[in-house]
Amino acid sequence: MIIRTRRRRIGFLIAFHTIAWSASAYFAHSANTGERGLIAKQEAKRKTEATLVKIAEARTERLAWERRINQLSGREIDRDLLDERQRLMLNIAHKNDVVILLDR
């Protein structure tokens, strides 16, 4: 009778600790690699930083375009910029320009 009680107690403790350690390991693994785990958090940070870089590039490009538009549409028009746009749109060249034809 005493032997059976000891075995039962030892068996219960082994089963309890096995289940507890297994659950702890499962939750630790899930916290690391799960849908909202540490690896997913790092991936989200990387995507956020990449998006912020793209936003900064878009802002600088927008400012450059705004400067060019302001030079063409203000009271005083930048003559060099107007001449450049005119040549580009009309497909003409100045007599002092060097034209290089490329084979396509």
N, CA and C atoms as an extended XYZ file, in Angstrom:
312
Properties=species:S:1:pos:R:3:atomname:S:1:resname:S:1:resid:I:1 pbc="F F F"
N         0.805       -1.190        0.000 N   MET     1
C         0.000        0.000        0.000 CA  MET     1
C         0.855        1.263        0.000 C   MET     1
N         1.879        1.296        0.814 N   ILE     2
C         2.740        2.463        0.883 CA  ILE     2
C         3.513        2.616       -0.418 C   ILE     2
N         3.925        1.544       -1.033 N   ILE     3
C         4.660        1.588       -2.287 CA  ILE     3
C         3.781        2.178       -3.387 C   ILE     3
N         2.539        1.770       -3.430 N   ARG     4
C         1.625        2.280       -4.433 CA  ARG     4
C         1.416        3.792       -4.269 C   ARG     4
N         1.310        4.278       -3.086 N   THR     5
C         1.122        5.698       -2.822 CA  THR     5
C         2.367        6.479       -3.245 C   THR     5
N         3.558        5.940       -2.963 N   ARG     6
C         4.784        6.612       -3.387 CA  ARG     6
C         4.874        6.652       -4.910 C   ARG     6
N         4.597        5.557       -5.557 N   ARG     7
C         4.636        5.523       -7.024 CA  ARG     7
C         3.633        6.502       -7.615 C   ARG     7
N         2.469        6.520       -7.012 N   ARG     8
C         1.449        7.444       -7.487 CA  ARG     8
C         1.916        8.884       -7.325 C   ARG     8
N         2.515        9.212       -6.181 N   ARG     9
C         3.007       10.565       -5.924 CA  ARG     9
C         4.138       10.906       -6.906 C   ARG     9
N         5.078        9.994       -7.094 N   ILE    10
C         6.183       10.227       -8.013 CA  ILE    10
C         5.662       10.328       -9.448 C   ILE    10
N         4.741        9.458       -9.823 N   GLY    11
C         4.150        9.513      -11.163 CA  GLY    11
C         3.400       10.814      -11.398 C   GLY    11
N         2.663       11.263      -10.363 N   PHE    12
C         1.946       12.520      -10.469 CA  PHE    12
C         2.918       13.686      -10.639 C   PHE    12
N         3.989       13.715       -9.843 N   LEU    13
C         4.971       14.800       -9.947 CA  LEU    13
C         5.655       14.804      -11.312 C   LEU    13
N         6.018       13.621      -11.810 N   ILE    14
C         6.646       13.542      -13.131 CA  ILE    14
C         5.681       14.032      -14.215 C   ILE    14
N         4.425       13.567      -14.140 N   ALA    15
C         3.427       13.995      -15.129 CA  ALA    15
C         3.181       15.498      -15.033 C   ALA    15
N         3.070       16.018      -13.808 N   PHE    16
C         2.817       17.443      -13.621 CA  PHE    16
C         3.956       18.283      -14.186 C   PHE    16
N         5.198       17.921      -13.844 N   HIS    17
C         6.340       18.698      -14.324 CA  HIS    17
C         6.503       18.572      -15.838 C   HIS    17
N         6.223       17.405      -16.384 N   THR    18
C         6.300       17.238      -17.841 CA  THR    18
C         5.286       18.139      -18.543 C   THR    18
N         4.068       18.147      -18.040 N   ILE    19
C         3.025       19.004      -18.640 CA  ILE    19
C         3.369       20.481      -18.456 C   ILE    19
N         3.855       20.859      -17.262 N   ALA    20
C         4.177       22.264      -17.004 CA  ALA    20
C         5.329       22.728      -17.891 C   ALA    20
N         6.396       21.930      -18.008 N   TRP    21
C         7.523       22.310      -18.860 CA  TRP    21
C         7.129       22.321      -20.331 C   TRP    21
N         6.292       21.397      -20.744 N   SER    22
C         5.832       21.377      -22.139 CA  SER    22
C         5.015       22.626      -22.455 C   SER    22
N         4.118       23.000      -21.532 N   ALA    23
C         3.317       24.210      -21.755 CA  ALA    23
C         4.208       25.452      -21.787 C   ALA    23
N         5.186       25.510      -20.889 N   SER    24
C         6.105       26.657      -20.868 CA  SER    24
C         6.904       26.733      -22.162 C   SER    24
N         7.385       25.600      -22.638 N   ALA    25
C         8.139       25.576      -23.893 CA  ALA    25
C         7.264       26.003      -25.065 C   ALA    25
N         6.010       25.535      -25.073 N   TYR    26
C         5.093       25.915      -26.153 CA  TYR    26
C         4.863       27.421      -26.163 C   TYR    26
N         4.586       27.997      -24.991 N   PHE    27
C         4.316       29.428      -24.936 CA  PHE    27
C         5.562       30.252      -25.251 C   PHE    27
N         6.738       29.791      -24.841 N   ALA    28
C         7.977       30.496      -25.170 CA  ALA    28
C         8.225       30.463      -26.678 C   ALA    28
N         8.004       29.313      -27.288 N   HIS    29
C         8.179       29.194      -28.733 CA  HIS    29
C         7.165       30.071      -29.470 C   HIS    29
N         5.939       30.071      -28.987 N   SER    30
C         4.894       30.885      -29.615 CA  SER    30
C         5.197       32.377      -29.461 C   SER    30
N         5.725       32.768      -28.308 N   ALA    31
C         6.060       34.184      -28.093 CA  ALA    31
C         7.197       34.627      -29.009 C   ALA    31
N         8.028       33.706      -29.402 N   ASN    32
C         9.161       34.060      -30.259 CA  ASN    32
C         8.781       34.047      -31.731 C   ASN    32
N         8.109       32.995      -32.189 N   THR    33
C         7.867       32.825      -33.622 CA  THR    33
C         6.403       32.937      -34.016 C   THR    33
N         5.532       33.278      -33.113 N   GLY    34
C         4.110       33.322      -33.417 CA  GLY    34
C         3.726       34.493      -34.300 C   GLY    34
N         2.430       34.606      -34.550 N   GLU    35
C         1.901       35.661      -35.417 CA  GLU    35
C         2.212       37.048      -34.865 C   GLU    35
N         2.231       37.164      -33.542 N   ARG    36
C         2.549       38.443      -32.896 CA  ARG    36
C         3.799       38.325      -32.036 C   ARG    36
N         4.707       37.461      -32.425 N   GLY    37
C         5.913       37.204      -31.646 CA  GLY    37
C         7.014       38.210      -31.926 C   GLY    37
N         8.177       37.916      -31.370 N   LEU    38
C         9.317       38.826      -31.493 CA  LEU    38
C         9.819       38.934      -32.925 C   LEU    38
N         9.825       37.821      -33.641 N   ILE    39
C        10.292       37.846      -35.032 CA  ILE    39
C         9.332       38.670      -35.895 C   ILE    39
N         8.032       38.529      -35.660 N   ALA    40
C         7.045       39.318      -36.406 CA  ALA    40
C         7.187       40.808      -36.083 C   ALA    40
N         7.528       41.108      -34.834 N   LYS    41
C         7.722       42.507      -34.443 CA  LYS    41
C         8.927       43.106      -35.160 C   LYS    41
N        10.012       42.355      -35.256 N   GLN    42
C        11.197       42.834      -35.971 CA  GLN    42
C        10.889       43.036      -37.452 C   GLN    42
N        10.134       42.124      -38.041 N   GLU    43
C         9.753       42.252      -39.449 CA  GLU    43
C         8.896       43.500      -39.668 C   GLU    43
N         7.971       43.757      -38.737 N   ALA    44
C         7.126       44.945      -38.851 CA  ALA    44
C         7.963       46.224      -38.727 C   ALA    44
N         8.961       46.219      -37.830 N   LYS    45
C         9.835       47.389      -37.702 CA  LYS    45
C        10.620       47.626      -38.979 C   LYS    45
N        11.109       46.536      -39.592 N   ARG    46
C        11.873       46.666      -40.826 CA  ARG    46
C        11.001       47.236      -41.944 C   ARG    46
N         9.773       46.755      -42.040 N   LYS    47
C         8.865       47.280      -43.069 CA  LYS    47
C         8.531       48.747      -42.815 C   LYS    47
N         8.355       49.103      -41.545 N   THR    48
C         8.055       50.490      -41.204 CA  THR    48
C         9.206       51.408      -41.583 C   THR    48
N        10.436       50.980      -41.289 N   GLU    49
C        11.603       51.796      -41.644 CA  GLU    49
C        11.737       51.944      -43.157 C   GLU    49
N        11.463       50.866      -43.898 N   ALA    50
C        11.527       50.948      -45.360 CA  ALA    50
C        10.467       51.910      -45.886 C   ALA    50
N         9.293       51.871      -45.296 N   THR    51
C         8.216       52.773      -45.716 CA  THR    51
C         8.570       54.223      -45.393 C   THR    51
N         9.176       54.457      -44.236 N   LEU    52
C         9.577       55.822      -43.880 CA  LEU    52
C        10.641       56.355      -44.832 C   LEU    52
N        11.542       55.496      -45.280 N   VAL    53
C        12.551       55.912      -46.259 CA  VAL    53
C        11.876       56.295      -47.572 C   VAL    53
N        10.905       55.483      -48.008 N   LYS    54
C        10.183       55.808      -49.246 CA  LYS    54
C         9.424       57.120      -49.117 C   LYS    54
N         8.837       57.360      -47.952 N   ILE    55
C         8.107       58.617      -47.728 CA  ILE    55
C         9.061       59.803      -47.795 C   ILE    55
N        10.238       59.673      -47.200 N   ALA    56
C        11.220       60.763      -47.233 CA  ALA    56
C        11.670       61.036      -48.667 C   ALA    56
N        11.890       59.979      -49.450 N   GLU    57
C        12.268       60.166      -50.854 CA  GLU    57
C        11.157       60.852      -51.634 C   GLU    57
N         9.922       60.465      -51.377 N   ALA    58
C         8.796       61.084      -52.075 CA  ALA    58
C         8.666       62.559      -51.702 C   ALA    58
N         8.927       62.879      -50.435 N   ARG    59
C         8.844       64.287      -50.013 CA  ARG    59
C         9.913       65.137      -50.700 C   ARG    59
N        11.144       64.616      -50.779 N   THR    60
C        12.192       65.390      -51.438 CA  THR    60
C        11.888       65.562      -52.923 C   THR    60
N        11.362       64.522      -53.553 N   GLU    61
C        10.991       64.639      -54.973 CA  GLU    61
C         9.866       65.653      -55.143 C   GLU    61
N         8.899       65.633      -54.224 N   ARG    62
C         7.786       66.577      -54.297 CA  ARG    62
C         8.285       68.014      -54.144 C   ARG    62
N         9.206       68.227      -53.209 N   LEU    63
C         9.752       69.579      -53.026 CA  LEU    63
C        10.506       70.040      -54.269 C   LEU    63
N        11.238       69.131      -54.896 N   ALA    64
C        11.955       69.498      -56.120 CA  ALA    64
C        10.978       69.894      -57.222 C   ALA    64
N         9.902       69.104      -57.350 N   TRP    65
C         8.898       69.451      -58.369 CA  TRP    65
C         8.195       70.765      -58.043 C   TRP    65
N         7.923       71.009      -56.776 N   GLU    66
C         7.274       72.272      -56.402 CA  GLU    66
C         8.178       73.462      -56.730 C   GLU    66
N         9.494       73.304      -56.483 N   ARG    67
C        10.421       74.376      -56.841 CA  ARG    67
C        10.402       74.648      -58.332 C   ARG    67
N        10.420       73.579      -59.133 N   ARG    68
C        10.407       73.762      -60.596 CA  ARG    68
C         9.104       74.407      -61.052 C   ARG    68
N         7.999       73.993      -60.480 N   ILE    69
C         6.701       74.567      -60.861 CA  ILE    69
C         6.641       76.040      -60.475 C   ILE    69
N         7.143       76.366      -59.282 N   ASN    70
C         7.146       77.766      -58.861 CA  ASN    70
C         8.028       78.619      -59.776 C   ASN    70
N         9.109       78.055      -60.283 N   GLN    71
C         9.961       78.807      -61.197 CA  GLN    71
C         9.270       79.048      -62.532 C   GLN    71
N         8.396       78.159      -62.945 N   LEU    72
C         7.709       78.320      -64.225 CA  LEU    72
C         6.410       79.102      -64.119 C   LEU    72
N         5.813       79.167      -62.929 N   SER    73
C         4.484       79.759      -62.853 CA  SER    73
C         4.412       81.037      -62.014 C   SER    73
N         5.518       81.564      -61.592 N   GLY    74
C         5.492       82.787      -60.785 CA  GLY    74
C         5.386       84.032      -61.658 C   GLY    74
N         5.543       85.191      -61.031 N   ARG    75
C         5.517       86.446      -61.777 CA  ARG    75
C         6.726       86.526      -62.707 C   ARG    75
N         7.882       86.129      -62.175 N   GLU    76
C         9.094       86.124      -62.993 CA  GLU    76
C         9.417       84.665      -63.330 C   GLU    76
N         9.430       84.366      -64.594 N   ILE    77
C         9.681       83.006      -65.050 CA  ILE    77
C        11.180       82.830      -65.257 C   ILE    77
N        11.705       81.710      -64.785 N   ASP    78
C        13.114       81.397      -64.982 CA  ASP    78
C        13.333       81.087      -66.464 C   ASP    78
N        14.095       81.918      -67.145 N   ARG    79
C        14.258       81.785      -68.595 CA  ARG    79
C        14.995       80.508      -68.986 C   ARG    79
N        15.978       80.114      -68.215 N   ASP    80
C        16.707       78.882      -68.541 CA  ASP    80
C        15.794       77.655      -68.452 C   ASP    80
N        15.000       77.617      -67.422 N   LEU    81
C        14.087       76.481      -67.266 CA  LEU    81
C        13.019       76.496      -68.360 C   LEU    81
N        12.523       77.683      -68.694 N   LEU    82
C        11.538       77.792      -69.767 CA  LEU    82
C        12.136       77.368      -71.101 C   LEU    82
N        13.370       77.761      -71.367 N   ASP    83
C        14.047       77.373      -72.599 CA  ASP    83
C        14.242       75.856      -72.649 C   ASP    83
N        14.616       75.272      -71.530 N   GLU    84
C        14.806       73.818      -71.481 CA  GLU    84
C        13.492       73.084      -71.781 C   GLU    84
N        12.419       73.516      -71.159 N   ARG    85
C        11.107       72.870      -71.388 CA  ARG    85
C        10.651       73.065      -72.837 C   ARG    85
N        10.893       74.248      -73.356 N   GLN    86
C        10.490       74.547      -74.731 CA  GLN    86
C        11.223       73.632      -75.707 C   GLN    86
N        12.515       73.472      -75.555 N   ARG    87
C        13.291       72.601      -76.440 CA  ARG    87
C        12.851       71.151      -76.310 C   ARG    87
N        12.558       70.749      -75.095 N   LEU    88
C        12.130       69.366      -74.883 CA  LEU    88
C        10.773       69.102      -75.523 C   LEU    88
N         9.846       70.016      -75.353 N   MET    89
C         8.486       69.802      -75.879 CA  MET    89
C         8.438       69.951      -77.400 C   MET    89
N         9.171       70.911      -77.962 N   LEU    90
C         9.128       71.149      -79.400 CA  LEU    90
C        10.134       70.316      -80.170 C   LEU    90
N        11.014       69.634      -79.444 N   ASN    91
C        12.024       68.770      -80.039 CA  ASN    91
C        12.928       69.557      -80.998 C   ASN    91
N        13.443       70.681      -80.485 N   ILE    92
C        14.347       71.503      -81.284 CA  ILE    92
C        15.667       71.671      -80.536 C   ILE    92
N        16.661       72.121      -81.230 N   ALA    93
C        17.975       72.346      -80.623 CA  ALA    93
C        18.461       73.738      -80.990 C   ALA    93
N        19.264       74.313      -80.139 N   HIS    94
C        19.869       75.621      -80.389 CA  HIS    94
C        21.052       75.431      -81.334 C   HIS    94
N        21.439       76.480      -82.044 N   LYS    95
C        22.521       76.338      -83.011 CA  LYS    95
C        23.862       76.020      -82.351 C   LYS    95
N        24.030       76.340      -81.078 N   ASN    96
C        25.278       76.044      -80.370 CA  ASN    96
C        25.251       74.711      -79.624 C   ASN    96
N        24.133       74.018      -79.658 N   ASP    97
C        24.031       72.738      -78.962 CA  ASP    97
C        24.703       71.635      -79.752 C   ASP    97
N        25.256       70.675      -79.026 N   VAL    98
C        25.838       69.490      -79.653 CA  VAL    98
C        24.794       68.379      -79.559 C   VAL    98
N        24.428       67.799      -80.702 N   VAL    99
C        23.410       66.762      -80.741 CA  VAL    99
C        24.095       65.430      -81.032 C   VAL    99
N        23.839       64.443      -80.196 N   ILE   100
C        24.403       63.107      -80.376 CA  ILE   100
C        23.247       62.160      -80.675 C   ILE   100
N        23.268       61.554      -81.837 N   LEU   101
C        22.214       60.618      -82.214 CA  LEU   101
C        22.614       59.202      -81.815 C   LEU   101
N        21.707       58.518      -81.185 N   LEU   102
C        21.950       57.159      -80.728 CA  LEU   102
C        21.158       56.180      -81.576 C   LEU   102
N        21.786       55.065      -81.936 N   ASP   103
C        21.060       54.020      -82.677 CA  ASP   103
C        20.195       53.243      -81.720 C   ASP   103
N        18.976       52.976      -82.142 N   ARG   104
C        18.076       52.215      -81.268 CA  ARG   104
C        17.874       50.837      -81.796 C   ARG   104
